[in-house]
Amino acid sequence: MTDLPLEIERKYLLRGRPEMPGALQVYEIDQGYLPGDKLVERLRRQRDRDGDTRYFRTIKLGSGVQRTEIEDETDQRTFEHLWQLTGGRRLTKRRYVVAHGDDHWEIDEFTDRPLWLAELEIAHPESPVAIPAWLAPALVREVTDEKAFSNRSLAR
């Protein structure tokens, strides 16, 4: 049996928009969750600056810094069919992908509420995270282990 893919990341609450350098990419994201308690399946529509749209189905297992993440790209028809089931469990955000050395920070501006979060995928759960100088003034605290800041908890 092969190892399941892992997502290892840290998440930070921001007080507002950081003075970030130019973003490598900006995405408009619509995200919703299918009904279920034990199996959490996420649907995502992601549009880039050029108007290209991609659709994803994702299952994440676990919580905290390291989680199992199984993601599959899907088509518009499947997305729209399943999207109907996500009512009351949705969020919208604008994601800025910003390079800092070898790191790619994801800065999420939630467009359905006043909230900003920063995420960084790391190689190992104990990997040190160097907060960039441009991000530090906006940083409130790390919220990786706070369930209230998981996207699933934020979906409404």
C-alpha positions in Angstrom: 0.0 0.0 0.0 1.3 3.4 -0.9 1.6 6.2 1.6 -1.2 8.7 1.6 -0.3 12.3 0.5 0.3 14.7 3.4 -0.3 18.4 3.7 2.0 20.0 6.3 1.3 23.6 6.9 1.2 26.4 9.4 -1.6 29.0 9.5 -1.5 32.6 10.9 -4.2 35.1 11.7 -3.5 38.6 10.2 -5.0 41.9 11.3 -5.5 43.0 7.7 -3.8 43.1 4.3 -0.1 42.8 4.7 2.2 45.1 2.6 3.2 42.1 0.4 5.5 42.2 -2.6 3.9 41.4 -6.0 2.0 38.1 -6.0 3.0 35.3 -8.3 -0.6 34.5 -8.7 -4.0 35.7 -7.5 -7.0 33.3 -7.4 -10.7 33.9 -6.7 -11.9 30.9 -4.8 -15.4 29.5 -4.1 -15.2 26.7 -1.6 -17.9 24.5 -0.2 -18.2 21.3 1.9 -20.4 18.3 1.3 -22.5 17.1 4.2 -20.8 14.6 6.5 -19.1 14.4 9.8 -16.4 11.7 9.5 -15.7 12.2 5.8 -15.0 15.8 5.0 -15.1 16.5 1.2 -14.3 20.0 -0.1 -15.3 21.4 -3.5 -13.3 24.3 -4.9 -13.7 26.5 -8.0 -10.5 28.5 -8.6 -10.2 31.3 -11.1 -6.8 32.9 -11.9 -6.0 36.4 -13.2 -6.3 35.2 -16.8 -9.8 33.8 -16.2 -8.8 30.2 -16.4 -11.0 28.2 -14.0 -10.2 24.8 -12.4 -12.3 22.6 -10.2 -11.2 20.3 -7.4 -12.6 17.7 -5.0 -10.5 17.3 -1.9 -10.7 15.1 1.2 -8.6 16.0 4.3 -8.2 13.8 7.3 -6.9 14.9 10.7 -6.2 18.4 12.1 -3.3 20.6 13.1 0.1 20.9 11.3 0.1 17.6 9.4 -3.0 16.1 7.7 -3.8 13.6 5.0 -4.9 15.4 1.8 -6.3 13.6 -1.2 -7.1 16.0 -4.1 -8.5 15.3 -7.5 -9.2 17.8 -10.3 -12.8 17.5 -11.7 -14.8 19.1 -14.4 -17.3 22.0 -14.3 -20.4 19.7 -14.7 -19.4 17.5 -11.7 -18.6 20.6 -9.6 -21.9 22.3 -10.4 -23.9 19.1 -9.6 -22.2 18.6 -6.2 -22.1 22.3 -5.4 -25.8 22.3 -4.8 -25.2 20.0 -1.8 -22.8 22.6 -0.1 -25.5 25.2 0.8 -24.8 26.6 4.2 -21.2 25.3 4.2 -19.5 27.8 1.8 -16.8 30.5 1.8 -15.2 32.8 -0.7 -11.7 34.2 -0.7 -9.0 35.8 -2.8 -5.7 34.0 -2.5 -2.4 35.8 -3.1 0.6 33.5 -3.7 3.7 35.4 -2.7 7.3 34.1 -3.0 9.7 34.6 -0.2 13.0 32.8 -1.0 12.0 29.2 -1.6 8.7 29.6 0.3 5.4 30.3 -1.3 3.1 32.1 1.2 -0.6 31.9 0.6 -2.4 35.0 1.8 -6.1 34.6 2.0 -8.5 37.6 2.0 -11.9 36.3 2.8 -14.4 38.2 0.6 -17.5 37.1 2.5 -16.3 38.5 5.9 -13.5 40.7 7.4 -10.8 38.0 7.8 -7.2 37.6 6.6 -5.1 34.4 7.0 -1.6 33.4 5.9 -0.6 29.8 5.2 2.8 28.2 4.5 3.4 24.6 3.5 6.5 23.2 5.1 8.6 20.0 4.6 8.3 18.6 8.1 6.0 19.4 11.1 9.0 20.7 13.1 10.4 22.8 10.3 11.1 26.3 11.5 9.1 29.1 9.9 10.8 32.4 9.2 8.1 35.1 9.1 9.0 37.5 6.2 9.6 41.2 7.2 6.6 42.2 4.9 4.3 39.9 6.8 5.4 40.5 10.4 3.5 43.8 10.9 0.2 42.2 10.0 0.7 39.0 12.1 -1.6 38.5 15.1 -0.7 34.9 16.0 -0.4 31.4 14.8 -3.8 29.6 14.5 -2.7 26.2 13.1 -4.2 24.3 16.0 -7.3 26.4 16.4 -10.3 24.6 14.9 -12.2 27.9 14.6 -9.8 29.0 11.8 -10.1 25.8 9.7 -11.8 26.5 6.4 -14.4 23.9 7.2 -15.3 25.7 10.5 -15.4 29.0 8.6 -17.7 27.8 5.9 -21.3 29.0 6.4 
